[in-house]
């Protein structure tokens, strides 16, 4: 309980820190253990600064404290590390994220299973995948299978095949897309139509209830 209380205090401090920096904030959803559920947050306009931000939460450095990534309306990115005392400190430049442009959606998730939240960025021109090294992020977009993914409006993770690895679902103006997270770290597109057909269940009508319908009179029994 004390651990969860500390986490919630840290999130409250995060909201204050981001608001003070001119970012509009919204508290993340909590999972059953009290930790913020990984999600991308819709853009919220800040009446105070005129800056809209998208927020994503995740532990990028392995200290079991939720850190925050904010994507500004101008496509820039800021990373705030959780100090564990109710405050966050900006670490964008130290983490190698200061050169990010054109971002629209941010999502933090441990895609490679090393305990550190990696960063998926979706934008109008394309998407990027960056793996967390603890102190910073390394670009692995090329070869990830996501380099050509453009015009992303929303993103989330789910383990659709129950293999223990988070898969990636994205929304574009034209379609909902699903990408399978392979053991090699590459994401492969999933044919949702084929998946639906494989999962289809044939419905058999039950037999009628009650006596069978009356047929024509029998030849041995003349009609009365």
C-alpha positions as CSV (number, residue, x, y, z in Angstrom):
1,X,0.0,0.0,0.0
2,X,2.8,2.4,0.9
3,X,4.4,1.7,-2.5
4,X,1.2,2.6,-4.3
5,X,0.7,5.7,-2.2
6,X,4.2,6.8,-3.2
7,X,3.4,6.2,-6.9
8,X,0.2,8.2,-6.7
9,X,2.1,11.1,-5.0
10,X,4.7,11.0,-7.7
11,X,1.9,11.2,-10.3
12,X,0.4,14.2,-8.6
13,X,3.8,15.8,-8.6
14,X,4.1,15.0,-12.2
15,X,0.9,16.7,-13.1
16,X,2.0,19.8,-11.2
17,X,5.4,19.8,-12.9
18,X,3.9,19.4,-16.3
19,X,1.3,22.1,-15.7
20,X,4.0,24.4,-14.5
21,X,5.9,23.8,-17.7
22,X,2.8,24.8,-19.7
23,X,1.6,21.3,-20.5
24,X,-2.0,20.3,-20.0
25,X,-2.2,17.2,-17.9
26,X,-4.7,14.4,-17.1
27,X,-4.0,11.7,-14.5
28,X,-3.4,8.3,-16.1
29,X,-5.7,5.4,-15.5
30,X,-4.5,3.0,-12.8
31,X,-4.2,-0.8,-13.2
32,X,-5.1,-3.3,-10.5
33,X,-1.7,-2.8,-8.8
34,X,-2.1,1.0,-8.6
35,X,0.3,1.7,-11.5
36,X,-0.6,3.9,-14.5
37,X,-1.9,1.8,-17.4
38,X,0.1,2.4,-20.6
39,X,-1.9,4.5,-23.0
40,X,-1.7,7.5,-25.3
41,X,-3.8,10.4,-24.1
42,X,-5.8,12.5,-26.5
43,X,-4.6,16.0,-27.0
44,X,-5.9,18.6,-24.4
45,X,-5.5,22.3,-25.0
46,X,-4.0,24.3,-22.2
47,X,-5.8,27.5,-21.5
48,X,-2.8,28.7,-19.6
49,X,-0.2,28.4,-22.3
50,X,-2.0,27.6,-25.5
51,X,0.1,24.4,-25.8
52,X,-1.6,21.1,-26.3
53,X,0.2,18.0,-25.2
54,X,-0.2,14.2,-25.5
55,X,1.1,12.3,-22.5
56,X,2.4,8.8,-22.1
57,X,3.5,7.1,-18.9
58,X,6.0,4.3,-18.3
59,X,9.1,3.3,-16.4
60,X,11.9,4.2,-18.9
61,X,14.8,3.7,-16.5
62,X,13.9,0.6,-14.5
63,X,13.4,2.3,-11.1
64,X,9.7,1.2,-10.9
65,X,8.5,4.8,-11.0
66,X,6.3,6.1,-13.8
67,X,8.1,8.7,-16.0
68,X,6.2,10.9,-18.5
69,X,6.6,11.7,-22.2
70,X,4.8,14.8,-23.5
71,X,4.2,15.4,-27.2
72,X,3.5,19.0,-27.8
73,X,1.1,20.3,-30.5
74,X,4.1,21.5,-32.5
75,X,5.4,17.9,-32.8
76,X,8.2,18.4,-30.3
77,X,8.8,15.9,-27.4
78,X,9.8,16.2,-23.8
79,X,10.8,13.5,-21.3
80,X,10.2,13.9,-17.6
81,X,11.9,11.5,-15.2
82,X,10.3,10.6,-11.9
83,X,12.5,11.4,-9.0
84,X,10.4,9.4,-6.5
85,X,9.8,12.3,-4.2
86,X,6.8,13.7,-5.9
87,X,8.8,15.7,-8.5
88,X,9.9,15.2,-12.0
89,X,12.9,16.6,-13.8
90,X,13.1,17.2,-17.6
91,X,15.7,14.9,-19.2
92,X,14.8,15.3,-22.9
93,X,18.3,16.3,-24.2
94,X,20.1,13.8,-22.0
95,X,17.9,11.0,-23.3
96,X,18.5,11.8,-27.0
97,X,14.9,13.0,-27.7
98,X,15.5,16.7,-28.3
99,X,15.6,16.3,-32.1
100,X,12.2,14.6,-32.3
101,X,9.8,16.5,-34.7
102,X,6.5,15.8,-36.3
103,X,5.2,13.5,-33.5
104,X,1.5,13.2,-32.9
105,X,1.1,10.2,-30.6
106,X,3.5,8.7,-28.0
107,X,3.2,5.3,-26.4
108,X,5.5,3.8,-23.7
109,X,5.7,0.0,-23.5
110,X,8.4,-2.6,-22.8
111,X,8.4,-4.1,-26.3
112,X,11.6,-6.1,-25.8
113,X,11.0,-7.5,-22.4
114,X,14.0,-6.0,-20.6
115,X,12.0,-4.2,-18.0
116,X,12.4,-0.7,-19.5
117,X,9.6,1.1,-21.3
118,X,10.4,1.7,-25.0
119,X,9.0,4.5,-27.0
120,X,6.7,4.4,-30.1
121,X,6.0,7.7,-31.8
122,X,3.4,8.1,-34.5
123,X,3.0,11.1,-36.8
124,X,1.7,12.4,-40.0
125,X,4.9,11.7,-42.0
126,X,5.9,8.4,-40.4
127,X,6.5,6.5,-37.2
128,X,9.5,5.8,-35.0
129,X,10.5,3.1,-32.6
130,X,13.1,3.8,-29.9
131,X,14.4,1.3,-27.4
132,X,15.2,2.5,-23.9
133,X,18.8,1.9,-22.8
134,X,18.1,3.2,-19.3
135,X,20.0,6.5,-19.6
136,X,18.6,7.3,-23.0
137,X,16.9,5.9,-26.1
138,X,18.4,4.3,-29.3
139,X,16.6,4.4,-32.6
140,X,15.6,1.0,-34.0
141,X,12.9,2.1,-36.5
142,X,14.7,0.7,-39.6
143,X,14.2,-3.0,-39.6
144,X,11.3,-2.8,-37.0
145,X,8.6,-3.1,-39.7
146,X,7.1,0.2,-38.6
147,X,9.2,2.7,-40.7
148,X,6.5,3.2,-43.4
149,X,3.6,3.6,-40.9
150,X,2.2,7.1,-41.5
151,X,-0.7,9.3,-40.4
152,X,-1.1,7.6,-37.0
153,X,-3.9,9.1,-34.9
154,X,-3.9,6.7,-31.9
155,X,-1.9,3.7,-30.6
156,X,-2.2,1.1,-27.9
157,X,-0.7,-2.2,-27.0
158,X,-2.4,-5.6,-26.4
159,X,-1.2,-9.2,-26.4
160,X,-3.7,-10.6,-28.9
161,X,-2.0,-14.0,-29.3
162,X,-1.2,-14.5,-25.6
163,X,2.5,-15.0,-26.3
164,X,3.6,-12.7,-23.5
165,X,4.8,-9.9,-25.8
166,X,2.9,-6.6,-26.3
167,X,1.6,-6.2,-29.8
168,X,0.9,-2.8,-31.4
169,X,-2.5,-1.6,-32.6
170,X,-2.7,1.8,-34.4
171,X,-5.5,3.9,-35.8
172,X,-5.2,5.8,-39.0
173,X,-7.9,7.7,-40.9
174,X,-8.2,4.7,-43.3
175,X,-8.0,1.7,-41.1
176,X,-7.3,0.0,-37.7
177,X,-4.0,-1.8,-38.0
178,X,-2.5,-4.6,-35.8
179,X,1.2,-5.5,-35.7
180,X,2.5,-8.7,-34.1
181,X,5.6,-8.3,-31.9
182,X,8.0,-11.1,-32.9
183,X,10.7,-12.7,-30.7
184,X,13.3,-10.9,-32.9
185,X,11.9,-7.5,-32.1
186,X,10.4,-7.0,-35.5
187,X,6.7,-6.0,-35.9
188,X,4.7,-7.9,-38.6
189,X,1.3,-6.7,-39.9
190,X,-1.6,-9.0,-39.0
191,X,-4.3,-9.6,-41.6
192,X,-7.4,-8.9,-39.5
193,X,-9.8,-10.3,-42.0
194,X,-8.0,-13.6,-42.1
195,X,-7.8,-13.6,-38.4
196,X,-11.5,-13.1,-38.1
197,X,-12.2,-15.8,-40.6
198,X,-10.0,-18.3,-38.7
199,X,-11.9,-17.5,-35.5
200,X,-15.3,-17.7,-37.1
201,X,-17.8,-20.1,-35.5
202,X,-20.4,-21.9,-37.6
203,X,-23.8,-21.5,-36.0
204,X,-26.1,-24.5,-36.3
205,X,-29.9,-23.9,-35.9
206,X,-31.3,-26.0,-33.1
207,X,-34.0,-28.6,-34.0
208,X,-37.6,-27.4,-33.8
209,X,-39.4,-27.8,-30.5
210,X,-42.8,-29.6,-30.4
211,X,-44.6,-32.1,-32.7
212,X,-43.6,-32.2,-36.3
213,X,-45.9,-30.3,-38.7
214,X,-48.9,-32.2,-40.2
215,X,-48.2,-33.7,-43.6
216,X,-50.6,-34.7,-46.4
217,X,-53.1,-37.5,-45.6
218,X,-51.9,-41.1,-45.8
219,X,-53.0,-43.2,-48.7
220,X,-54.1,-45.9,-46.2
221,X,-56.3,-43.5,-44.3
222,X,-58.8,-41.7,-46.4
223,X,-59.5,-38.2,-45.2
224,X,-62.5,-37.8,-42.9
